[in-house]
Amino acid sequence: MSTTLQPARPTMKKPVDYYRIYVWELPVRLYHGINAVAMILLCVTGYLIGEPHRVFYAAEAYQLYWFGIVRFIHFVSAFIWTFNFAFRIYWGFVGNRYASWRNYFPITKQQRHDIWNVLTTDVLQFRVKNDEIDIGHNSLAAFTYFITFLFFLAQVVTGFALYSSMSTSALPSMFNWIVPIMGGEAVVRFWHHLFMWFFVVFMIVHIYLAFYHDYIEGRGTISSIVGGWKFHREDDDNK
């Protein structure tokens, strides 16, 4: 009696179900959009203020006012950037758990473990995929944003310190003591310009990682910037 060997059937896996989670509230999304536009305008106009290009001098100075417009855009963007940042600090105390300031400090053991997982996957590339995916910001990203917030403060302080010498407004006048402490306007201007390049690099890396995680994880990272919703696997709840 002969036995015919049948080819093994492939194991069919049960389809994975996803459910939506409202992660980024409207105030957080508005902050993110306003901050992005203001940061781009500040970097572009700040670069032109630091390095005015002769290509704009196609006529006599009194016939053109392009540099005045550049400075005006820079100053308005700086005020918007500052008050927008102040609002984000406030929302860190009244928003949902994904917006909370507690996420930005690696206090718990789980947060430090999460940082190591992200480092070995995203940065060192020891692993292809991180199985422990955070719904909001992962702990490494959140701590990086906290460092960025410190640069925000440094940029605001040095910027308004420089502006205080030509403005009688209350806000810039609060920082006129910074210039003598730092050793003069030239030193303050140097640091202010240096901080600008930090934000240029930050924007490049930030955009790259957003698309990277959207592609690798498939949880709606990019679309959540607009709608606020992310997708979470049901089987992750059992891990």
C-alpha positions in Angstrom: 0.0 0.0 0.0 1.6 3.2 -1.1 1.2 6.5 0.6 1.1 9.7 -1.3 2.9 12.6 0.4 0.8 15.7 0.4 2.5 19.1 0.5 2.3 20.8 3.8 -0.2 23.6 3.9 1.0 26.9 5.0 0.0 28.0 8.4 -2.6 30.7 8.2 -2.2 33.4 10.8 -5.2 35.1 12.2 -5.5 38.7 10.9 -4.3 41.3 13.4 -7.0 43.8 14.5 -6.1 47.4 15.0 -8.0 50.0 16.9 -7.7 53.8 16.8 -6.5 55.9 19.7 -6.8 59.6 19.9 -3.3 60.6 20.8 -2.6 64.2 19.8 -5.2 66.6 20.9 -6.1 69.6 18.7 -4.1 72.1 20.8 -1.0 69.9 20.5 -1.4 69.7 16.7 -1.9 73.4 16.4 1.2 74.0 18.5 3.2 71.6 16.3 2.0 73.3 13.1 2.6 76.9 14.3 6.0 75.9 15.8 7.1 74.4 12.5 6.2 77.4 10.4 7.7 79.8 12.9 10.9 77.8 13.2 11.3 77.8 9.4 10.7 81.5 9.1 13.1 82.2 12.0 15.9 80.1 10.5 15.6 81.6 7.0 15.3 85.2 8.2 17.9 84.7 10.9 20.4 83.4 8.3 19.7 86.4 6.1 20.1 88.8 9.0 23.5 87.2 9.9 24.6 86.9 6.3 22.9 89.6 4.1 23.4 88.7 0.4 24.4 91.3 -2.1 22.0 89.9 -4.7 19.2 91.8 -2.9 21.0 95.1 -3.4 19.8 95.7 -7.0 19.1 99.3 -6.4 19.8 102.1 -3.9 19.1 101.4 -0.3 16.3 103.9 -0.1 14.5 102.2 -3.0 14.4 98.8 -1.3 13.3 97.7 2.1 13.8 94.0 1.8 16.0 93.8 4.9 13.5 95.7 7.0 10.8 93.2 5.9 13.2 90.3 6.8 13.8 91.7 10.2 10.0 92.3 10.7 9.2 88.7 9.8 11.9 87.5 12.2 10.7 89.6 15.1 7.0 88.7 14.6 7.9 85.0 14.3 9.9 85.2 17.4 7.0 86.5 19.4 4.7 83.9 18.0 7.3 81.2 18.7 7.7 82.3 22.3 4.0 82.5 23.2 3.3 79.2 21.3 6.0 77.6 23.4 4.5 79.1 26.6 1.2 77.6 25.7 2.7 74.2 25.2 4.2 74.3 28.7 0.7 75.1 30.0 -0.8 72.2 28.0 1.7 69.8 29.4 -0.1 70.2 32.7 -3.8 70.1 31.5 -3.6 67.9 28.4 -4.1 64.2 28.1 -1.4 61.7 29.2 0.4 61.8 25.8 0.9 65.5 26.2 2.0 65.4 29.8 5.4 66.7 30.9 5.9 63.5 32.8 6.7 61.8 29.5 9.7 63.9 28.9 11.8 62.7 31.8 13.2 59.1 31.9 12.2 58.7 35.6 10.8 55.2 35.6 12.6 51.9 34.8 10.3 51.3 31.9 11.2 54.6 30.3 14.9 53.8 30.6 14.3 50.4 29.1 12.3 52.0 26.3 15.3 54.3 25.6 17.6 51.3 25.2 15.2 49.6 22.9 15.0 52.6 20.6 18.7 53.1 20.7 19.4 49.5 19.7 16.8 49.6 16.9 16.8 53.1 15.4 20.3 54.4 16.1 22.6 51.4 16.4 20.6 49.1 14.1 21.3 46.0 16.2 17.7 44.9 15.6 15.5 45.3 12.5 12.3 46.1 14.4 11.4 47.3 17.9 8.5 45.1 19.1 7.7 47.4 22.0 6.1 50.3 20.2 4.9 53.3 22.1 1.6 54.9 21.3 2.7 58.5 22.0 6.4 59.6 21.9 8.9 56.9 22.8 11.0 57.8 25.8 14.1 58.6 23.8 12.2 61.0 21.5 10.5 62.6 24.5 13.8 63.2 26.3 15.3 64.6 23.1 12.4 67.0 22.9 13.1 68.1 26.4 16.7 68.9 25.4 15.2 70.8 22.4 13.0 72.8 24.8 16.1 73.9 26.6 17.6 75.1 23.3 14.2 76.9 22.8 14.7 78.8 26.0 18.4 79.6 25.2 17.3 80.9 21.8 14.5 83.0 23.2 16.8 84.5 25.9 19.6 85.4 23.5 17.2 86.6 20.8 15.3 89.0 23.0 18.6 90.1 24.6 19.8 91.3 21.2 16.4 92.8 20.4 16.4 94.7 23.8 19.0 97.2 22.5 16.6 98.5 19.8 13.2 98.0 21.4 11.3 99.6 24.3 8.7 96.8 24.5 8.3 95.1 27.9 9.2 91.6 26.9 12.6 92.3 25.2 13.5 94.8 28.0 13.3 91.9 30.5 16.4 90.4 28.9 18.7 93.4 28.5 20.8 92.2 31.4 21.9 89.1 29.4 24.2 91.0 27.1 26.7 92.3 29.7 26.7 89.0 31.5 27.6 87.1 28.4 30.3 89.5 27.4 28.7 91.8 24.8 26.4 91.7 21.8 29.0 89.9 19.6 29.1 86.9 21.9 25.3 86.8 22.3 24.9 87.0 18.5 27.4 84.2 18.1 25.5 81.8 20.4 22.2 82.9 18.9 23.4 82.1 15.4 24.9 78.8 16.6 21.7 77.7 18.2 20.0 78.3 14.8 22.0 75.5 13.2 20.9 73.2 16.0 17.3 73.7 14.9 18.2 73.3 11.3 19.7 69.9 12.0 16.9 69.0 14.4 14.2 69.7 11.7 16.0 67.4 9.2 16.4 64.6 11.7 12.9 65.0 13.0 11.2 64.8 9.6 13.4 61.8 8.6 12.5 59.9 11.8 8.8 60.7 11.5 8.7 59.1 8.0 11.0 56.3 9.2 8.6 55.3 12.0 5.6 55.7 9.8 7.1 53.2 7.3 8.5 50.7 9.8 5.6 50.7 12.3 2.6 51.4 10.1 0.7 53.0 13.0 -0.3 56.3 11.3 2.6 58.5 12.6 2.4 61.0 9.7 -1.5 61.1 9.5 -1.7 61.6 13.3 0.0 65.0 12.8 -3.1 66.1 11.1 -5.9 64.0 12.6 -4.5 63.1 16.0 -5.3 59.4 15.7 -2.9 56.5 15.8 -3.5 52.8 15.3 -2.6 50.2 17.9 -2.5 46.4 17.5 -4.8 44.4 19.8 -2.2 41.7 20.2 0.2 44.3 21.7 -2.0 44.5 24.7 -1.2 41.0 25.7 2.6 41.3 25.5 
